[in-house]
Amino acid sequence: MDITWVTERIGLGGGIWTSRNMEELAQAGVTHVINMQLEFDDRPLAGAYGVQVLWNPIDDDFLPKPPEIFRRGVDFALQALEDPQTKLYVHCAAGVHRAPMMTLAILCALEYEIEAAMELVQTKRPVVDFADVYVDSVRLFLASGLQSEARRGD
């Protein structure tokens, strides 16, 4: 599996695609998955392994992303991470654009400053390409107030 652990409990990477890969993630302790890829829904693969999946599909089209897409992912992640045993895997097809974008939003919801979060992600996973339009979309989410609502659980 193509997984990079950004923190001890938050990983990001490329597509899961097969039951064997889902099994490998579960064996690595992954309990929750946020799937950002439009191309493939992981939910049918997850049931046998007790992994909870949020399919939050968006196109990697270099267009602005709505704050609601981040709200769904951040809500799911923050709820999951309340349990100290949780490990979260955020992915798209290649782990270069969409998954890092969502990971950035999650880290900011966990009190990271956006620049520090970007540096952390890029240090851990050098293939990440934070496209300006996607970073601007995260900034819009952070400014929208939806992030603070997600943190409060509203």
matplotlib code that plots the C-alpha trace (Angstrom):
import matplotlib.pyplot as plt

x = [0.0, 1.1, 0.6, 2.5, 2.0, 1.8, 1.2, 1.1, -2.7, -3.2, -2.0, -2.4, -1.8, -3.2, -6.1, -7.0, -8.5, -8.6, -9.8, -6.2, -5.1, -8.0, -7.0, -3.4, -4.7, -6.8, -3.8, -1.8, -4.5, -6.4, -10.0, -11.3, -10.9, -11.7, -11.8, -11.6, -11.5, -14.4, -13.1, -13.7, -15.9, -14.1, -17.2, -17.8, -14.3, -14.3, -17.2, -15.3, -12.5, -14.6, -13.1, -15.5, -15.3, -16.5, -16.7, -16.3, -15.7, -14.4, -12.9, -9.2, -10.0, -8.0, -11.2, -12.2, -13.8, -16.8, -16.4, -19.0, -16.6, -14.1, -16.8, -17.9, -14.3, -13.3, -16.5, -15.7, -12.1, -12.6, -15.3, -13.1, -10.0, -11.9, -11.0, -7.2, -7.1, -8.3, -6.0, -7.3, -6.2, -7.1, -6.6, -7.4, -6.1, -2.4, -2.1, -0.8, -3.7, -7.1, -6.0, -3.3, -5.9, -8.3, -5.4, -4.5, -8.1, -8.1, -4.7, -6.0, -9.1, -6.7, -5.1, -2.2, -1.4, -1.9, 1.7, 3.0, 0.5, 1.6, 5.3, 4.6, 2.7, 5.3, 8.1, 6.6, 5.3, 7.4, 5.3, 2.5, 1.6, -0.5, -2.1, -2.9, -6.6, -6.9, -5.0, -7.2, -10.2, -9.0, -8.4, -12.0, -13.2, -11.2, -12.7, -16.2, -16.9, -17.7, -14.4, -15.3, -18.7, -17.1, -14.8, -17.8, -19.8, -22.7]
y = [0.0, 3.5, 5.1, 8.0, 8.6, 12.3, 11.9, 8.8, 8.5, 10.2, 8.7, 9.7, 8.1, 6.5, 4.3, 1.1, -0.6, -4.2, -6.3, -7.3, -3.7, -3.0, -6.0, -4.6, -1.3, -2.9, -5.0, -1.7, -0.5, 1.7, 2.0, 4.9, 5.9, 9.1, 8.4, 11.6, 9.8, 10.1, 7.0, 4.3, 3.7, 1.8, 1.1, -2.4, -3.4, -2.2, -4.2, -7.4, -5.6, -3.4, -0.2, 2.8, 4.7, 8.1, 8.4, 12.1, 12.1, 15.1, 15.5, 16.4, 19.1, 22.1, 24.0, 25.5, 23.0, 24.0, 24.3, 21.5, 18.9, 19.8, 19.9, 16.3, 15.1, 17.1, 16.1, 12.4, 12.8, 14.7, 12.2, 9.3, 10.8, 11.2, 7.6, 7.4, 3.9, 5.3, 5.5, 7.5, 7.0, 9.8, 8.9, 9.7, 7.9, 8.9, 10.8, 13.9, 16.5, 15.6, 13.6, 16.1, 18.9, 17.1, 16.2, 19.9, 20.8, 18.1, 19.3, 22.9, 21.7, 20.1, 23.5, 23.4, 26.7, 26.1, 26.8, 24.5, 21.8, 22.1, 21.8, 18.8, 17.0, 17.8, 16.8, 13.4, 12.9, 14.8, 13.9, 16.1, 19.0, 21.6, 23.3, 26.9, 26.5, 23.7, 25.5, 28.5, 26.2, 25.0, 28.7, 29.5, 26.6, 27.8, 31.3, 30.1, 29.2, 25.6, 24.5, 25.9, 24.3, 21.0, 21.3, 22.0, 19.1, 21.4]
z = [0.0, -0.8, 2.6, 4.3, 8.0, 8.4, 12.1, 14.2, 13.5, 10.1, 6.9, 3.4, 0.0, -3.1, -3.9, -2.1, -5.1, -3.8, -0.9, -0.2, 0.1, 2.5, 4.5, 4.7, 5.9, 8.6, 9.7, 10.0, 12.4, 10.1, 11.4, 9.3, 5.7, 3.8, 0.1, -2.0, -5.3, -7.7, -9.6, -7.0, -4.0, -1.2, 0.9, -0.5, 0.3, 3.9, 5.5, 5.9, 7.9, 10.1, 8.5, 8.4, 5.1, 4.1, 0.4, -0.2, -4.0, -5.9, -9.3, -9.5, -12.0, -10.5, -9.9, -6.5, -4.1, -1.9, 1.8, 2.4, 0.9, 3.7, 6.3, 5.6, 5.8, 8.9, 10.7, 10.0, 10.9, 14.2, 15.3, 14.5, 16.2, 19.5, 20.1, 20.8, 19.1, 15.8, 12.7, 9.8, 6.1, 3.7, 0.1, -3.5, -6.6, -6.3, -3.0, -4.7, -4.9, -3.3, -0.3, 0.7, 0.3, 2.7, 5.1, 5.2, 6.2, 8.9, 10.3, 10.4, 12.3, 14.8, 15.4, 12.9, 11.1, 7.4, 6.4, 9.1, 8.1, 4.4, 5.4, 7.5, 4.7, 2.1, 4.4, 5.0, 1.5, -1.1, -4.1, -2.7, -5.0, -3.2, -6.2, -5.4, -6.2, -3.7, -1.0, -1.6, -1.3, 2.1, 3.1, 2.1, 4.2, 7.2, 6.7, 6.2, 9.8, 8.8, 10.3, 13.7, 13.5, 12.6, 15.6, 17.9, 16.4, 15.4]

ax = plt.figure().add_subplot(projection="3d")
ax.plot(x, y, z, "-o")
ax.set_aspect("equal")
plt.show()
